[in-house]
Amino acid sequence: METLIKTGLLSASDADSRTLRTLFGQFATGVTIITTMAADDTPVGLTANSFSSVSLDPALVLWSLDKRSPNLELFRHIEHFAINILGADQEDLSNRFARPSDDKFEDVDYYRCDNGTAVLDGALATLVCRNERQIDAGDHLIFIGEIHHYSLAGGQPLLFHGGQYQSLAQTCSA
Ligand SMILES: Cc1cc2nc3c(=O)[nH]c(=O)nc-3n(C[C@H](O)[C@H](O)[C@H](O)COP(=O)(O)O)c2cc1C
């Protein structure tokens, strides 16, 4: 069978990181904050939209961390982490956890769950996971988590698309 070459396709080897960001940004995602607790009971967290569900049986999810993160070694060795899925009204929280800072948790409501993980109050859902496996992937490290506990409140999600926060279009019921 003859192979059709579509002329609109560009070579990825010519794409710089800005172009790749724009390319990846076409995929609309939710927004999460990944949290855990350091050995000295300091809560740690960062904003991540790389979250994805993976498997129902066993219940597995994934997210990826930039290898330049100061928390790379901590997450590499921690036993559990929590994935807090943000609601539409939590943009400020997302921004706070997307900047390097020592006091991200100041005035933030969170609690420590049995396995020592920090969990945020007020998320749409929280998945407390065992740090099951890690996969080296270029400039990121992929974390596979097995869900051990969860909370589910539901509500309108915070969305991210094209490098900007978005919200679901409201449908009018006349
Ligand atoms: C919407 C959004 C999504 C992000 N997703 C990720 C992600 O999936 N992985 C990642 O490593 N950084 C991601 N970042 C960037 C981190 O939140 C940011 O680098 C943060 O400073 C990391 O925290 P740390 O410096 O304390 O490690 C995202 C930022 C934003 C605003």
Ligand as a Chemical Component Dictionary entry (heavy atoms), coordinates in Angstrom:
data_LIG
# 
_chem_comp.id                   LIG 
_chem_comp.type                 NON-POLYMER 
_chem_comp.pdbx_formal_charge   0 
_chem_comp.three_letter_code    LIG 
# 
loop_
_chem_comp_atom.comp_id 
_chem_comp_atom.atom_id 
_chem_comp_atom.alt_atom_id 
_chem_comp_atom.type_symbol 
_chem_comp_atom.charge 
_chem_comp_atom.model_Cartn_x 
_chem_comp_atom.model_Cartn_y 
_chem_comp_atom.model_Cartn_z 
_chem_comp_atom.pdbx_ordinal 
LIG C1  C1  C 0 -0.506 24.184 35.658 1  
LIG C2  C2  C 0 0.892  23.724 35.994 2  
LIG C3  C3  C 0 1.244  22.398 35.831 3  
LIG C4  C4  C 0 2.530  21.940 36.146 4  
LIG N1  N1  N 0 2.818  20.623 36.007 5  
LIG C5  C5  C 0 4.036  20.149 36.364 6  
LIG C6  C6  C 0 4.312  18.751 36.290 7  
LIG O1  O1  O 0 3.477  17.932 35.912 8  
LIG N2  N2  N 0 5.563  18.334 36.666 9  
LIG C7  C7  C 0 6.524  19.210 37.108 10 
LIG O2  O2  O 0 7.630  18.765 37.436 11 
LIG N3  N3  N 0 6.274  20.544 37.183 12 
LIG C8  C8  C 0 5.047  21.023 36.846 13 
LIG N4  N4  N 0 4.772  22.365 36.958 14 
LIG C9  C9  C 0 5.808  23.256 37.464 15 
LIG C10 C10 C 0 5.989  23.132 38.973 16 
LIG O3  O3  O 0 4.765  23.322 39.665 17 
LIG C11 C11 C 0 7.007  24.176 39.444 18 
LIG O4  O4  O 0 8.233  23.954 38.782 19 
LIG C12 C12 C 0 7.241  24.160 40.960 20 
LIG O5  O5  O 0 8.127  25.207 41.293 21 
LIG C13 C13 C 0 7.834  22.866 41.434 22 
LIG O6  O6  O 0 7.976  22.946 42.829 23 
LIG P1  P1  P 0 9.424  22.791 43.506 24 
LIG O7  O7  O 0 10.287 23.849 42.861 25 
LIG O8  O8  O 0 9.153  23.024 44.956 26 
LIG O9  O9  O 0 9.831  21.388 43.190 27 
LIG C14 C14 C 0 3.498  22.844 36.632 28 
LIG C15 C15 C 0 3.145  24.193 36.798 29 
LIG C16 C16 C 0 1.865  24.625 36.475 30 
LIG C17 C17 C 0 1.484  26.080 36.684 31 
# 
loop_
_chem_comp_bond.comp_id 
_chem_comp_bond.atom_id_1 
_chem_comp_bond.atom_id_2 
_chem_comp_bond.value_order 
_chem_comp_bond.pdbx_ordinal 
LIG C1  C2  SING 1  
LIG C2  C3  SING 2  
LIG C2  C16 DOUB 3  
LIG C3  C4  DOUB 4  
LIG C4  N1  SING 5  
LIG C4  C14 SING 6  
LIG N1  C5  DOUB 7  
LIG C5  C6  SING 8  
LIG C5  C8  SING 9  
LIG C6  O1  DOUB 10 
LIG C6  N2  SING 11 
LIG N2  C7  SING 12 
LIG C7  O2  DOUB 13 
LIG C7  N3  SING 14 
LIG N3  C8  DOUB 15 
LIG C8  N4  SING 16 
LIG N4  C9  SING 17 
LIG N4  C14 SING 18 
LIG C9  C10 SING 19 
LIG C10 O3  SING 20 
LIG C10 C11 SING 21 
LIG C11 O4  SING 22 
LIG C11 C12 SING 23 
LIG C12 O5  SING 24 
LIG C12 C13 SING 25 
LIG C13 O6  SING 26 
LIG O6  P1  SING 27 
LIG P1  O7  DOUB 28 
LIG P1  O8  SING 29 
LIG P1  O9  SING 30 
LIG C14 C15 DOUB 31 
LIG C15 C16 SING 32 
LIG C16 C17 SING 33 
# 
